[in-house]
Amino acid sequence: MKNNILGILLILFIASCNKESNQNEPVKANEPAAVATEQKLKDESFDFVYQDINDKEVKLSDYKGKYVIVNFWATWCKPCRKEIPDFVRFKETYKDKVEILGIDYEDTDLEIVQNFVNDLNINYPILRTDVYAPTDFENANTKGLPTTLVFNPDGEQIDKRVGPVHYEDLVEILGF
């Protein structure tokens, strides 16, 4: 019985990392999840504050005036690992116009995260979150990893994607 329960939990855990599919379709503005998210983003209470992996405080509002891409991911998530090189390339190309913030959404050792960042040559801030506390991940009605939110220079959300996002998707979203 105990093994059956552990097996079920393992299956649920594995299933929580989205497979690459058509799930990266944008959430339409008239869908309830997108409307609720946009309302929260206009409210100052949504201005999240996280510590990065170097223990520096980072706030979303620090980047007002630039496009901001917020990407929720985890080291164990294969689609997350697959999309990160596209974020690195996008950051290199558009560093003067865009900031990318990666939010590591998992309970793991800092050393594992730092090794992951080094292995993938991530060139943008990586933030840590407490997965056991209510988070902006939940406030954004996020249903799986990876999830990407895109904000305009005024701090308003203009896009949300669940599933892998690629370089070409980012160019299309931002019109670059």
C-alpha positions in Angstrom: 0.0 0.0 0.0 2.8 2.4 1.0 4.6 1.6 -2.3 1.4 2.4 -4.3 1.1 5.8 -2.6 4.7 6.6 -3.3 4.3 5.5 -6.9 1.3 7.7 -7.4 3.1 10.7 -5.8 6.1 10.1 -8.1 3.9 10.0 -11.2 2.2 13.3 -10.1 5.5 14.9 -9.4 6.9 13.9 -12.9 3.6 15.0 -14.6 3.9 18.5 -13.0 6.7 19.3 -15.4 4.9 20.1 -18.6 5.9 18.2 -21.7 6.6 20.3 -24.8 3.3 20.7 -26.6 0.9 23.4 -27.7 0.8 24.6 -24.0 2.9 27.6 -24.8 -0.1 29.2 -26.4 -0.7 32.7 -24.9 -3.5 33.1 -22.4 -6.1 35.4 -24.1 -6.9 38.6 -22.3 -10.5 37.8 -21.9 -9.8 34.5 -20.1 -10.4 34.7 -16.4 -6.8 33.7 -15.5 -5.4 36.5 -17.6 -7.8 39.1 -16.4 -7.2 38.3 -12.7 -3.4 38.4 -13.3 -3.5 41.8 -15.1 -5.5 43.3 -12.3 -3.0 42.1 -9.7 -0.1 43.4 -11.7 -1.5 46.9 -11.8 -1.9 46.7 -8.0 1.3 47.7 -6.1 0.9 44.5 -4.0 2.0 42.4 -6.9 5.4 44.1 -7.0 7.3 41.0 -5.9 10.5 41.1 -3.9 12.9 38.1 -4.1 16.5 37.4 -3.2 18.8 36.4 -6.0 21.3 33.6 -5.8 23.9 36.1 -4.6 21.6 37.3 -1.8 20.7 40.6 -3.4 17.2 41.9 -3.2 15.4 42.2 -6.5 12.0 43.9 -7.2 10.0 43.8 -10.3 9.5 47.6 -10.1 13.3 48.1 -10.2 13.0 47.5 -14.0 10.2 49.9 -14.8 11.0 51.5 -18.1 12.2 48.2 -19.7 10.4 45.2 -21.0 10.7 42.5 -18.3 10.4 38.7 -18.9 9.8 36.7 -15.8 10.4 33.0 -16.3 9.4 30.4 -13.6 11.5 27.2 -13.9 13.2 24.4 -11.9 16.4 22.5 -12.4 14.6 19.2 -12.7 12.3 20.5 -15.5 13.5 19.3 -18.9 11.4 21.8 -20.9 12.9 24.5 -18.7 16.4 23.4 -19.4 15.6 23.3 -23.1 14.3 26.9 -23.3 17.0 28.6 -21.2 19.6 28.9 -24.0 17.0 30.9 -26.0 16.6 33.3 -23.0 20.4 33.7 -22.8 20.6 34.5 -26.5 17.6 36.9 -26.3 19.3 38.7 -23.3 22.5 39.0 -25.3 20.8 40.5 -28.3 18.3 42.9 -26.5 20.1 43.7 -23.3 19.5 47.4 -23.6 15.7 46.9 -24.0 14.8 43.9 -22.0 15.5 42.4 -18.6 15.0 38.7 -17.9 14.4 37.4 -14.4 14.5 33.7 -13.8 12.6 32.5 -10.8 13.8 29.1 -9.5 10.5 27.5 -8.3 11.7 24.5 -6.3 13.0 23.4 -2.9 16.7 22.6 -3.6 20.1 23.5 -2.4 21.6 26.8 -3.5 24.7 24.9 -4.8 22.6 22.9 -7.2 21.0 26.0 -8.6 24.4 27.8 -8.9 25.8 24.8 -10.8 22.8 24.8 -13.1 23.2 28.5 -13.8 26.9 28.0 -14.5 26.4 25.0 -16.7 23.8 26.9 -18.9 25.8 30.2 -18.8 22.7 32.0 -17.6 23.4 35.8 -18.1 20.4 37.2 -16.2 19.4 37.4 -12.5 18.2 34.1 -10.9 15.8 34.5 -8.0 14.9 32.0 -5.3 11.4 31.4 -3.9 9.9 29.6 -0.9 7.7 26.9 -2.6 5.9 26.4 0.7 4.7 30.0 1.0 2.0 31.7 -1.1 3.9 33.2 -4.0 3.5 35.3 -7.1 3.7 32.0 -9.0 0.3 31.2 -7.6 -0.9 34.8 -7.8 -0.2 34.7 -11.5 -2.5 31.7 -11.8 0.4 29.6 -13.0 -0.4 26.0 -13.7 3.0 24.4 -14.5 6.6 24.9 -15.4 8.0 26.5 -17.3 5.8 29.6 -17.2 6.8 33.0 -18.7 5.2 36.4 -18.0 6.1 39.4 -20.1 5.7 43.0 -18.9 5.8 46.2 -20.9 7.9 49.2 -19.7 4.9 50.5 -17.7 4.9 47.3 -15.7 1.7 45.8 -17.2 1.6 42.2 -18.2 1.3 41.8 -22.0 1.7 38.1 -22.3 1.8 34.8 -20.4 2.9 31.4 -21.7 2.8 28.0 -20.0 5.3 25.7 -21.6 8.6 26.3 -23.3 9.2 29.7 -24.9 11.8 30.1 -27.7 13.8 33.0 -29.1 11.4 33.5 -32.0 8.4 33.5 -29.6 10.0 36.4 -27.6 10.8 38.3 -30.8 7.1 37.9 -31.8 5.7 38.8 -28.4 7.8 42.0 -28.1 7.7 42.9 -31.8 11.5 43.2 -32.1 
